[in-house]
Amino acid sequence: MSGERVNVLKRRSEDFLKLAKELIDRKMLDIASFSVHQACQLRIKASLLRLTGSIPRTHGIRELMGLLANSLEEEGFKQLAEDVRDFVKRYRDTLIDVEYSYTESRYGLASLPQSTVNRMVGVAEELFKFLEGAEKYVLG
């Protein structure tokens, strides 16, 4: 069952990322940035479910990545855990923008510029690749 749930979460994350790109083309940047957040959140949760068997009830991207790093370290994958932390450090500013967009895109008055939303999409794509590689490394 969890394999099926992992696949559903991955598919939904891919759908949200595709939707974000379409919304950028339509200049709907607030909703595009929210979709990027949803894509990242679901993709990380898919990895957590696949690797740990559970899905945390939090939505912070950096927090989820921290949970992933801690889980990997506990399972003896110390270098991979460090790679997760390095990913977060490398893309920290953009990940903060992604987290900011979670609430601001729905309730706030501020809007992120298109260049920022485009950068968020690029980091989401990198995140997807990174997580896929991490899963393959752990599970073989």
Rosetta blueprint (number, residue, H / E / L):
1 M L
2 S H
3 G H
4 E H
5 R H
6 V H
7 N H
8 V H
9 L H
10 K H
11 R H
12 R H
13 S H
14 E H
15 D H
16 F H
17 L H
18 K H
19 L H
20 A H
21 K H
22 E H
23 L H
24 I H
25 D H
26 R L
27 K L
28 M L
29 L H
30 D H
31 I H
32 A H
33 S H
34 F H
35 S H
36 V H
37 H H
38 Q H
39 A H
40 C H
41 Q H
42 L H
43 R H
44 I H
45 K H
46 A H
47 S H
48 L H
49 L H
50 R H
51 L H
52 T H
53 G L
54 S L
55 I L
56 P L
57 R L
58 T L
59 H L
60 G L
61 I H
62 R H
63 E H
64 L H
65 M H
66 G H
67 L H
68 L H
69 A H
70 N H
71 S H
72 L H
73 E H
74 E H
75 E L
76 G L
77 F L
78 K H
79 Q H
80 L H
81 A H
82 E H
83 D H
84 V H
85 R H
86 D H
87 F H
88 V H
89 K H
90 R H
91 Y L
92 R H
93 D H
94 T H
95 L H
96 I H
97 D H
98 V H
99 E H
100 Y H
101 S H
102 Y H
103 T H
104 E H
105 S H
106 R H
107 Y H
108 G L
109 L L
110 A L
111 S L
112 L L
113 P L
114 Q H
115 S H
116 T H
117 V H
118 N H
119 R H
120 M H
121 V H
122 G H
123 V H
124 A H
125 E H
126 E H
127 L H
128 F H
129 K H
130 F H
131 L H
132 E H
133 G H
134 A H
135 E H
136 K H
137 Y H
138 V H
139 L H
140 G L
